Amino acid sequence: MTSYVTCQTPGDTSWFTHDRFGMFIHFGLYAMPARHEWVKTNEKISEEHYDLYFKHFNPDLYDPKEWAKQAKAAGMKYVVMTTKHHEGFCLFDSKYTDYKSTNTPCGKDLIKEYVEAFRSEGLRVGFYYSLIDWHHPDFPIDTLHPRRDDADALQQNEGRDMHKYAEYMRNQVTELLTNYGKIDILWFDFSYDGQDGEGDQSWMKGKGKNDWEAEKLIATARSLQPDIIIDNRTDIEQDLWTPEQYQPVKWVTHPETGELVTWEACQTFSGSWGYYRDEQTWKSPEMLIRMLVNTVSCGGNLLMNVGPTSRGYLDSRAEDALKVYADWMKYNSRSIYGCTMAEPGITAPADCRYTQSADGSRLYLHLFAYPFAHLRLPGMAGKVEYAQFLHDGSELLFTEGAIDHFSAKNETEDSSDLILYLPAVKPSS
Ligand code: FHN
């Protein structure tokens, strides 16, 4: 999924664009059924049964310090954790609801411990806050709601007041941005406007910026933490972006302001954001690295997700995936941090990606397939002063626009990345 950080963030977003790589954490009651964070609505689980998860929620092995250490080792520089997902369960001690972690056997404000743990490892901290809330009595039943097919859904929906729910969100965002110190990112999720149900079920319509009272919600956040980076899944600006803008060969600019867009892709190791015990689809180590490289080669950030178990720890599959990043970033992080897409006019060969240092002096060539003896670099003849492998700094000969041999490494090793020093080429200002 791609989310876009708006250019309208008044604060300094240069740290965000420099850091490029963050950890996403989806944790909540849905870790107990362990069948996807949408399990309540996917399986239309009854309120009575879902309350069993609330009654027995006790992540006794919750250890965000351990998560933070692994995120830091993986090269992640910031983190965004769910404070409340669509199920409506709050991982923080809110005074506006009883549906919270402090009222379960867990008994703790999990967000407080999360913030302290990741700050202690030097990561910037963000909050995910769901606009959707399948538990709140004033959140109207709609096309996505678990109760949508209940015989009395229409009657249940009468009297639900979306304005009261919008006020509830503003009150909780006020708590989150008041009680936990400086927060760097606020990640709202998500609008689905205009999708009315079939036929006469217009009461099931989707929800967008007017339903969330998004202008007031964002104004509330900015009044408390003016420099906070806010994504645009409240639908305020969603319509300004179109996927074709994310072409590796183009600087992505805001269609109105012309500013270089800061944007972020979010992804997960498997097919689920929340812990999914029997999940079979896990991305390969190569895919994990390519997703990071590809995102930065298009001028964006990657927010990579983990879903802790309901005991509160990261399972071995998640830990193994984080280790893949740690091993790769050890030698290759300089091709990620402070880098962006290659400047206009520089196009990577097939099965390769370029990332370029912010000052334009270094072009990193990422090999998604190990080339044969020669690798021709279109348009680079006469523009490269020096070339070397990134992993060990060993020199590579570059003549007439081509790296002229790869005999230095056999093909069994991981395809390494290269640095091309381009003192003659400076990005257009
Ligand atoms: O519905 C959510 C989903 O559960 C998850 O939180 C993702 C993360 O980007 N956002 C929504 C789907 O786009």
Boltz pocket constraint, residues with backbone or C-beta under 6 A from the ligand:
constraints:
  - pocket:
      binder: B
      contacts: [[A, 1], [A, 37], [A, 38], [A, 189], [A, 190], [A, 266], [A, 273]]
      max_distance: 6.0
